[in-house]
Amino acid sequence: MTPALFIITILAAADPLPWPPDLNDRLDRLVRENRAFWRVPGSVVAVTDGTNLRYSTAQGFADVAAGRRMDPNDVFPMASCTKAFTTLLAGCLVDEGKMAWDDPVVRHLPWFKTGGNASYRPITLRDAASHRSGYDAHDLLWYQRAESLRARVERLGGLAPEAAPGDRFRYQTSVFTTVGLAEEAVAGKTWEQLVGERILKPLELDSTWTDPARVPAKRIPQGYRLDGEARPVPANTYPWNGPDSTASIHANAADICRWLNFHMGDGSWAGKRIISQANLQETHAPQITQELTPEVRVYHPFTKKIAYGLGWVIFDHRGDTVVAHAGAIDGHRVQVTMVPSRKLAIVVLANLEMTRMNLATSLGIVDEVLNHPFRDYNRPYMRQMEMDARLSMEKTSAEARAQAVARWIHEVGATPAVLRTLRHIITEAHRHKVPVGVCGEMAGDPVFAPLLLGLGVDSLSMTPAWLPSVKYLVRSMSLADARALAEEAMGLSSPAEIYARCDAFYRARVRLD
């Protein structure tokens, strides 16, 4: 049952969106100041009113070294904003009776297996699409893995859910993958074909791709990350492995504005019914409550309730219901935001990973357009990020690192021979499709995490305080870097040498004050 958290009046008559003569200038200034604050090399920002494009700007550089300016038609990886395409497609198939939101996943994918408590009810398509499957994130099961989507999902078979389906929200990409696979199973076509035929073609999204390999390379801005001195440096391009129903959509701002205009309508486009009004609204309806933690309250200072729908985040902001989603992948971050009752939608595309410019700019534009009092989102966001980083880095202070090396050398006894044995165990486990996870302090220590990943470990379990530091380090390297580190470590002569090499790898990627 859909939680009764919000009343979303998407189709109610709305007054024409007020647009004073100086509003574009004010939005230009807001985007420019936010981009400078977050050190984003380049961005494309657009605003639509449900029918017409009201504002569009391309600022900064698509490629700093080449001197190429950002163009409004540049194409960005939409990353997790892809999920809304997949849930819309699911709604179309629900309309046709080929599937139901509350179908168990196993009904359409008989090979789908989970470990753990046999008393748990089966995971449904609704669970999968709303991230309430019971599994924690386990992002290493999919991140930078060149394998089939089915193989990604099958890795879950050796893991037990951390909670019962429907009990709590945890963002889980591997389980969401089952929605796209189920669509293929019931429709007899690939996800790429289905999205193309049922969404891209009828909505005339001519600058949107499901397969990243088909996007003209010159239209994709260079991605960036911040180095230890907070300077933008080129990021490695994400190694896409074909169409992916959770992340692979690439599009320009104009197409995404058209996509959002469709979502603020009744499910038809140009006189043709794409999806029923009921199932379109179902994708925007809250399915599972998200906790308003102190950190979430920093990022959403006016929000009283926040939930996840079917491929969308739903929250209230200064009296209005907002339907939104972010997307993040190596070198890029994007944000799409709708205020349906106001017929207001915003697209923010940036070529810098792990920045909060997108959310700060999106909420800032909502406030400007709807004439709310000014709120500085940038500085509170930055303070929160710095606090998270500081807490995480405390875990790798000189004392903690000294204790870690003692455990590494004297307790773990990780000689090169032990590492080679561990590699053999992992290889054999993978051969039998059994995922390998590591828990404990070493799994969450940024000094050791790259070595474990390079050896082939699938998941690292750690306390929340470690997450920002490990996440930052993982995004600053490639899987090839980690594998090279592991190969080098297995050729060294002592645990002390292994630790020293891992420590050097770590220090080369972060700044330690």
C-alpha positions as CSV (number, residue, x, y, z in Angstrom):
1,M,0.0,0.0,0.0
2,T,1.3,3.5,-0.8
3,P,2.1,5.4,2.4
4,A,-0.2,8.4,2.9
5,L,2.6,10.9,3.3
6,F,1.8,13.5,0.7
7,I,-1.0,14.8,-1.4
8,I,0.4,15.2,-4.9
9,T,-1.9,17.1,-7.2
10,I,0.0,16.8,-10.4
11,L,-2.9,17.5,-12.7
12,A,-4.5,20.4,-10.8
13,A,-4.9,23.6,-12.7
14,A,-1.9,25.8,-12.0
15,D,-1.5,29.5,-12.6
16,P,0.9,30.4,-15.4
17,L,4.4,30.4,-14.0
18,P,5.3,34.0,-13.1
19,W,8.4,35.1,-15.0
20,P,9.5,38.7,-14.2
21,P,11.7,40.4,-16.7
22,D,14.8,40.2,-14.5
23,L,14.4,36.6,-13.5
24,N,16.8,35.2,-16.2
25,D,19.5,37.6,-15.0
26,R,19.0,36.5,-11.4
27,L,19.2,32.8,-12.4
28,D,22.4,33.5,-14.4
29,R,23.9,35.0,-11.3
30,L,22.8,32.2,-9.1
31,V,24.3,29.5,-11.4
32,R,27.5,31.4,-11.9
33,E,28.0,31.9,-8.2
34,N,27.2,28.3,-7.3
35,R,29.5,27.0,-10.0
36,A,32.4,29.1,-8.7
37,F,31.7,28.1,-5.1
38,W,31.8,24.4,-5.9
39,R,34.7,24.7,-8.4
40,V,32.7,23.1,-11.2
41,P,34.4,23.4,-14.5
42,G,31.2,23.6,-16.5
43,S,27.5,23.2,-16.3
44,V,24.2,23.3,-18.2
45,V,21.1,24.4,-16.4
46,A,17.6,24.6,-17.8
47,V,14.1,25.4,-16.5
48,T,10.7,24.5,-18.1
49,D,7.1,25.3,-17.3
50,G,5.5,22.1,-18.4
51,T,5.2,23.3,-22.0
52,N,8.0,25.7,-22.9
53,L,11.7,26.1,-22.1
54,R,11.8,29.2,-20.0
55,Y,15.5,29.4,-19.1
56,S,18.7,27.7,-20.4
57,T,22.4,28.5,-19.8
58,A,25.7,26.7,-20.6
59,Q,28.6,28.1,-18.5
60,G,32.2,27.2,-18.1
61,F,34.2,24.5,-19.9
62,A,33.3,21.1,-21.3
63,D,37.0,20.5,-21.6
64,V,39.4,22.8,-19.7
65,A,42.6,21.6,-21.3
66,A,41.2,21.8,-24.8
67,G,39.6,25.2,-24.1
68,R,36.2,23.9,-25.2
69,R,33.3,25.9,-23.8
70,M,30.2,24.1,-22.5
71,D,27.4,23.9,-25.1
72,P,23.7,23.7,-24.3
73,N,23.5,20.6,-26.5
74,D,26.3,18.7,-24.7
75,V,25.2,15.2,-23.6
76,F,25.7,14.1,-20.0
77,P,25.4,10.7,-18.3
78,M,22.2,10.8,-16.4
79,A,23.4,7.9,-14.1
80,S,20.7,7.0,-11.6
81,C,18.1,9.3,-13.3
82,T,17.9,6.4,-15.7
83,K,15.8,4.6,-13.1
84,A,12.8,6.7,-13.8
85,F,12.9,5.6,-17.5
86,T,12.8,2.0,-16.3
87,T,9.9,2.5,-13.9
88,L,7.9,4.4,-16.6
89,L,8.4,1.5,-18.9
90,A,7.3,-0.9,-16.1
91,G,4.1,1.2,-15.7
92,C,3.4,0.8,-19.4
93,L,3.7,-3.0,-19.1
94,V,1.5,-2.9,-16.0
95,D,-1.1,-1.1,-18.1
96,E,-1.0,-3.9,-20.6
97,G,-1.3,-6.6,-17.9
98,K,2.1,-8.1,-18.6
99,M,3.3,-7.5,-15.1
100,A,2.0,-6.0,-11.8
101,W,3.9,-3.8,-9.4
102,D,3.4,-6.3,-6.6
103,D,4.5,-9.4,-8.6
104,P,7.3,-11.3,-6.9
105,V,10.5,-10.8,-9.0
106,V,10.9,-14.6,-9.2
107,R,7.6,-14.8,-11.1
108,H,9.3,-13.2,-14.1
109,L,12.9,-14.2,-13.3
110,P,12.7,-17.8,-12.0
111,W,16.5,-17.9,-11.5
112,F,16.4,-15.0,-9.0
113,K,17.6,-16.1,-5.6
114,T,18.4,-14.4,-2.3
115,G,20.1,-15.7,0.8
116,G,19.0,-15.4,4.4
117,N,15.8,-15.7,6.3
118,A,13.3,-18.1,4.7
119,S,10.5,-16.5,6.6
120,Y,10.8,-13.2,4.6
121,R,8.2,-12.7,1.9
122,P,9.5,-12.6,-1.7
123,I,10.9,-9.4,-3.0
124,T,8.5,-7.7,-5.4
125,L,9.0,-5.4,-8.4
126,R,7.6,-2.6,-6.2
127,D,10.3,-3.4,-3.6
128,A,13.0,-3.5,-6.2
129,A,11.9,-0.2,-7.8
130,S,11.6,1.7,-4.5
131,H,14.8,0.4,-2.8
132,R,13.0,-1.4,0.0
133,S,14.3,-4.9,-0.8
134,G,15.9,-5.3,2.6
135,Y,19.4,-5.3,1.2
136,D,22.0,-2.7,2.0
137,A,23.8,-0.9,-0.8
138,H,26.6,-3.4,-1.7
139,D,27.7,-1.1,-4.5
140,L,30.8,-3.1,-5.2
141,L,28.6,-5.8,-6.7
142,W,28.0,-3.6,-9.7
143,Y,30.5,-0.7,-9.7
144,Q,32.9,-0.9,-12.7
145,R,32.1,-4.6,-13.3
146,A,32.3,-5.6,-17.0
147,E,29.7,-8.4,-16.8
148,S,26.1,-9.1,-17.7
149,L,23.2,-7.6,-15.8
150,R,22.0,-11.0,-14.9
151,A,25.5,-11.9,-13.4
152,R,25.2,-8.7,-11.4
153,V,22.0,-9.8,-9.9
154,E,23.1,-13.4,-9.3
155,R,25.9,-12.1,-7.0
156,L,23.1,-11.4,-4.5
157,G,22.4,-15.1,-4.2
158,G,25.2,-15.5,-1.7
159,L,24.2,-12.6,0.4
160,A,21.4,-12.4,3.0
161,P,19.2,-9.3,3.1
162,E,19.9,-7.2,6.1
163,A,16.2,-6.6,6.7
164,A,12.8,-7.9,5.5
165,P,11.5,-6.6,2.2
166,G,9.4,-3.5,2.7
167,D,10.8,-2.7,6.2
168,R,13.2,0.1,5.3
169,F,14.8,2.2,2.6
170,R,18.3,1.4,1.4
171,Y,19.5,2.4,-2.1
172,Q,20.2,-0.9,-3.9
173,T,21.2,-0.8,-7.5
174,S,21.7,-4.6,-8.0
175,V,18.1,-5.4,-6.9
176,F,16.7,-2.5,-9.0
177,T,18.4,-4.2,-12.0
178,T,15.7,-7.0,-11.8
179,V,13.1,-4.5,-12.9
180,G,14.7,-4.0,-16.3
181,L,15.4,-7.7,-16.6
182,A,11.7,-8.5,-15.8
183,E,10.6,-6.0,-18.5
184,E,12.7,-7.9,-21.0
185,A,11.3,-11.2,-19.9
186,V,7.6,-10.2,-20.2
187,A,8.0,-8.1,-23.4
188,G,10.4,-10.4,-25.4
189,K,12.6,-7.4,-26.3
190,T,15.7,-5.8,-24.8
191,W,15.4,-2.9,-22.4
192,E,17.1,-0.7,-25.0
193,Q,14.6,-1.6,-27.6
194,L,11.6,-1.1,-25.3
195,V,12.8,2.3,-24.0
196,G,13.5,3.4,-27.6
197,E,10.1,2.3,-28.9
198,R,7.9,3.3,-26.0
199,I,9.6,6.4,-24.6
200,L,12.4,8.0,-26.7
201,K,10.6,7.8,-30.1
202,P,7.1,8.9,-29.1
203,L,8.5,11.8,-26.9
204,E,10.9,12.7,-29.7
205,L,13.9,12.5,-27.4
206,D,16.4,12.6,-30.3
207,S,19.4,13.5,-28.1
208,T,18.9,10.7,-25.6
209,W,20.8,7.3,-25.8
210,T,20.4,4.1,-23.8
211,D,23.8,2.7,-24.9
212,P,26.7,5.1,-24.0
213,A,28.8,3.6,-26.8
214,R,26.4,5.1,-29.3
215,V,26.8,8.7,-28.0
216,P,29.1,10.8,-30.2
217,A,32.2,11.2,-28.0
218,K,32.6,14.9,-28.9
219,R,29.2,15.7,-27.3
220,I,30.1,14.4,-23.9
221,P,31.9,16.8,-21.6
222,Q,35.2,15.7,-20.0
223,G,34.4,14.7,-16.4
224,Y,36.4,16.0,-13.4
225,R,37.1,15.3,-9.7
226,L,38.7,17.5,-7.1
227,D,42.3,16.6,-6.1
228,G,43.8,16.9,-2.6
229,E,44.2,20.6,-3.2
230,A,40.5,20.9,-4.2
231,R,41.4,21.6,-7.8
232,P,39.5,20.0,-10.7
233,V,41.4,17.4,-12.5
234,P,40.2,15.0,-15.2
235,A,38.4,11.9,-13.9
236,N,38.6,8.5,-15.5
237,T,35.6,7.8,-17.8
238,Y,33.3,5.2,-16.4
239,P,33.7,1.9,-18.1
240,W,30.2,1.3,-19.4
241,N,29.3,-2.2,-20.4
242,G,26.4,-1.5,-22.8
243,P,22.8,-0.5,-21.9
244,D,22.0,-0.6,-18.2
245,S,18.4,-0.1,-16.9
246,T,19.8,1.5,-13.7
247,A,22.3,4.0,-15.0
248,S,23.2,4.2,-18.7
249,I,20.9,6.9,-20.2
250,H,22.8,9.8,-21.7
251,A,20.9,13.0,-22.7
252,N,21.1,16.7,-23.2
253,A,19.2,19.3,-21.2
254,A,16.6,20.0,-23.8
255,D,15.5,16.4,-24.0
256,I,15.4,16.0,-20.2
257,C,13.2,19.1,-20.0
258,R,10.8,17.5,-22.5
259,W,11.0,14.3,-20.4
260,L,10.0,16.3,-17.3
261,N,7.2,18.1,-19.1
262,F,5.8,14.7,-19.9
263,H,5.9,13.7,-16.3
264,M,4.0,16.8,-15.3
265,G,1.2,15.9,-17.7
266,D,-1.4,13.2,-17.8
267,G,0.6,10.4,-19.4
268,S,-0.1,11.3,-23.0
269,W,2.1,13.2,-25.5
270,A,1.1,14.8,-28.7
271,G,-2.3,13.2,-28.5
272,K,-1.0,9.7,-27.9
273,R,-1.4,7.8,-24.7
274,I,2.0,6.6,-23.4
275,I,1.0,5.4,-19.9
276,S,-2.2,5.6,-17.9
277,Q,-2.5,8.6,-15.7
278,A,-2.9,6.3,-12.7
279,N,0.4,4.5,-13.3
280,L,2.3,7.7,-14.1
281,Q,1.2,9.1,-10.8
282,E,2.0,5.8,-9.1
283,T,5.7,6.2,-10.0
284,H,5.6,9.6,-8.3
285,A,3.9,8.3,-5.2
286,P,5.8,7.6,-1.9
287,Q,6.5,3.9,-1.4
288,I,8.9,3.9,1.5
289,T,9.7,6.6,4.1
290,Q,13.3,7.9,4.3
291,E,14.7,8.9,7.7
292,L,15.1,12.6,8.3
293,T,18.6,12.3,9.8
294,P,20.5,15.4,10.9
295,E,22.5,15.2,7.7
296,V,19.4,14.9,5.5
297,R,18.0,18.0,7.4
298,V,21.0,20.0,6.4
299,Y,20.4,19.2,2.7
300,H,16.6,19.7,3.0
301,P,16.2,22.4,5.7
302,F,12.5,23.0,4.9
303,T,11.5,19.3,4.5
304,K,9.1,17.6,7.0
305,K,8.7,14.3,5.1
306,I,10.9,12.6,2.5
307,A,10.2,9.3,0.8
308,Y,11.2,7.2,-2.2
309,G,8.7,6.4,-5.0
310,L,9.3,4.3,-8.0
311,G,12.5,5.8,-9.5
312,W,11.8,9.2,-7.8
313,V,12.5,10.9,-4.5
314,I,9.5,12.8,-3.1
315,F,9.7,15.5,-0.4
316,D,8.1,18.8,0.6
317,H,9.9,22.1,0.2
318,R,8.4,25.3,1.5
319,G,4.9,24.1,1.2
320,D,5.2,22.4,-2.2
321,T,5.6,18.7,-3.1
322,V,8.9,18.1,-5.0
323,V,9.6,15.1,-7.2
324,A,13.3,14.7,-8.0
325,H,16.3,12.5,-8.5
326,A,20.0,12.9,-8.6
327,G,22.5,11.0,-10.7
328,A,26.2,10.5,-10.0
329,I,28.9,8.7,-11.9
330,D,32.6,9.2,-12.3
331,G,33.3,12.8,-13.4
332,H,29.7,14.0,-13.5
333,R,26.7,14.8,-11.3
334,V,23.2,15.6,-12.5
335,Q,19.9,16.6,-10.8
336,V,16.3,16.7,-12.1
337,T,13.6,18.4,-10.1
338,M,9.9,18.9,-10.6
339,V,7.3,21.0,-8.6
340,P,4.3,19.5,-10.4
341,S,1.6,21.7,-8.9
342,R,3.5,24.7,-10.1
343,K,4.4,23.3,-13.5
344,L,8.1,24.0,-12.7
345,A,10.9,21.6,-13.7
346,I,14.7,22.1,-13.4
347,V,17.7,20.3,-14.9
348,V,21.2,20.8,-13.6
349,L,24.1,19.0,-15.3
350,A,27.6,19.4,-14.0
351,N,31.0,17.8,-15.1
352,L,32.3,17.4,-11.5
353,E,31.7,14.3,-9.4
354,M,30.6,14.4,-5.8
355,T,29.6,18.1,-5.9
356,R,26.5,19.5,-4.1
357,M,26.2,22.3,-6.7
358,N,23.3,20.4,-8.3
359,L,21.0,20.2,-5.3
360,A,22.0,23.7,-4.1
361,T,21.3,25.2,-7.5
362,S,18.0,23.3,-8.0
363,L,16.5,24.4,-4.7
364,G,17.9,27.9,-5.2
365,I,16.1,28.1,-8.6
366,V,12.9,26.9,-7.0
367,D,13.1,29.6,-4.4
368,E,13.9,32.3,-7.0
369,V,11.1,31.3,-9.4
370,L,8.5,30.9,-6.7
371,N,9.6,34.1,-4.9
372,H,10.7,32.5,-1.6
373,P,13.0,34.3,0.8
374,F,16.7,33.8,-0.1
375,R,18.4,30.8,1.5
376,D,22.1,30.1,1.2
377,Y,22.4,26.4,0.6
378,N,26.0,26.3,-0.5
379,R,27.7,27.0,2.9
380,P,25.7,24.6,5.0
381,Y,26.2,21.9,2.4
382,M,29.9,22.5,2.3
383,R,30.2,22.5,6.1
384,Q,28.3,19.2,6.3
385,M,30.6,17.7,3.6
386,E,33.7,18.9,5.5
387,M,32.4,17.6,8.8
388,D,31.7,14.2,7.2
389,A,35.2,14.1,5.7
390,R,36.8,15.3,8.9
391,L,35.0,12.5,10.9
392,S,36.1,10.0,8.4
393,M,39.7,11.2,8.2
394,E,40.0,10.9,12.0
395,K,39.8,7.2,11.5
396,T,43.1,7.4,9.6
397,S,44.9,9.7,12.1
398,A,48.5,8.9,12.9
399,E,47.6,6.9,16.0
400,A,44.9,4.9,14.3
401,R,47.2,4.2,11.3
402,A,50.0,3.1,13.7
403,Q,47.6,0.7,15.3
404,A,46.5,-0.5,11.9
405,V,50.0,-1.3,10.8
406,A,50.5,-3.2,14.0
407,R,47.4,-5.3,13.4
408,W,48.4,-5.7,9.8
409,I,51.8,-7.0,10.5
410,H,51.4,-8.9,13.8
411,E,47.8,-10.0,13.9
412,V,46.7,-10.4,10.2
413,G,50.1,-11.7,9.2
414,A,49.4,-10.8,5.6
415,T,52.5,-12.0,3.9
416,P,52.6,-12.0,0.0
417,A,51.8,-15.7,0.3
418,V,48.7,-15.0,2.3
419,L,47.5,-12.5,-0.3
420,R,48.1,-15.0,-3.1
421,T,46.0,-17.6,-1.1
422,L,43.3,-15.0,-0.6
423,R,43.3,-14.3,-4.4
424,H,42.9,-18.0,-5.1
425,I,40.0,-18.3,-2.7
426,I,38.2,-15.3,-4.3
427,T,38.8,-16.6,-7.8
428,E,37.4,-20.0,-6.9
429,A,34.4,-18.4,-5.2
430,H,33.7,-16.3,-8.3
431,R,34.0,-19.4,-10.5
432,H,31.1,-20.8,-8.5
433,K,29.2,-17.5,-8.6
434,V,29.7,-16.9,-4.9
435,P,30.4,-13.3,-3.9
436,V,33.1,-12.5,-1.4
437,G,32.8,-9.9,1.3
438,V,35.2,-8.6,4.0
439,C,34.1,-6.9,7.2
440,G,35.9,-5.4,10.2
441,E,38.2,-2.4,10.6
442,M,40.5,-3.3,7.7
443,A,37.5,-3.4,5.3
444,G,36.7,0.2,6.1
445,D,40.2,1.6,6.3
446,P,41.0,3.6,3.1
447,V,44.6,2.4,3.3
448,F,43.6,-1.3,2.9
449,A,40.3,-1.0,0.9
450,P,42.0,-0.6,-2.6
451,L,44.1,-3.8,-2.0
452,L,41.1,-5.8,-1.1
453,L,39.2,-4.6,-4.1
454,G,42.2,-5.3,-6.3
455,L,42.2,-8.9,-5.0
456,G,38.6,-9.2,-6.2
457,V,36.6,-8.7,-3.0
458,D,33.0,-7.9,-3.9
459,S,31.8,-6.0,-0.9
460,L,33.3,-4.2,2.1
461,S,31.2,-3.9,5.3
462,M,32.1,-0.9,7.5
463,T,30.7,1.5,10.1
464,P,29.0,4.7,8.6
465,A,31.8,6.9,9.8
466,W,34.2,5.3,7.3
467,L,32.0,5.6,4.3
468,P,32.9,9.1,3.0
469,S,36.6,8.5,3.1
470,V,36.4,5.1,1.4
471,K,33.9,6.4,-1.2
472,Y,36.1,9.3,-2.0
473,L,39.1,7.0,-2.5
474,V,37.3,4.5,-4.6
475,R,36.0,7.3,-6.9
476,S,39.6,8.7,-7.2
477,M,40.9,5.5,-8.7
478,S,40.0,2.8,-11.2
479,L,39.6,-0.9,-10.7
480,A,42.7,-1.3,-12.9
481,D,44.6,0.8,-10.4
482,A,43.5,-1.4,-7.5
483,R,44.3,-4.6,-9.5
484,A,47.8,-3.3,-10.2
485,L,48.3,-2.5,-6.5
486,A,47.3,-6.0,-5.6
487,E,49.7,-7.6,-8.2
488,E,52.5,-5.5,-6.9
489,A,51.7,-6.3,-3.3
490,M,51.8,-10.0,-3.9
491,G,55.3,-9.6,-5.3
492,L,56.7,-7.8,-2.2
493,S,58.7,-9.6,0.5
494,S,57.1,-8.7,3.9
495,P,53.9,-7.4,5.5
496,A,55.6,-4.1,6.3
497,E,56.5,-3.5,2.7
498,I,52.9,-4.3,1.7
499,Y,51.5,-1.8,4.2
500,A,54.0,0.9,3.1
501,R,52.9,0.4,-0.6
502,C,49.2,0.6,0.3
503,D,49.9,3.7,2.4
504,A,51.7,5.4,-0.5
505,F,48.8,4.5,-2.8
506,Y,46.4,6.1,-0.4
507,R,48.5,9.2,0.2
508,A,48.9,9.8,-3.5
509,R,45.1,10.2,-3.8
510,V,44.1,12.3,-0.8
511,R,45.6,15.2,1.1
512,L,46.5,14.5,4.8
513,D,46.8,17.7,6.8
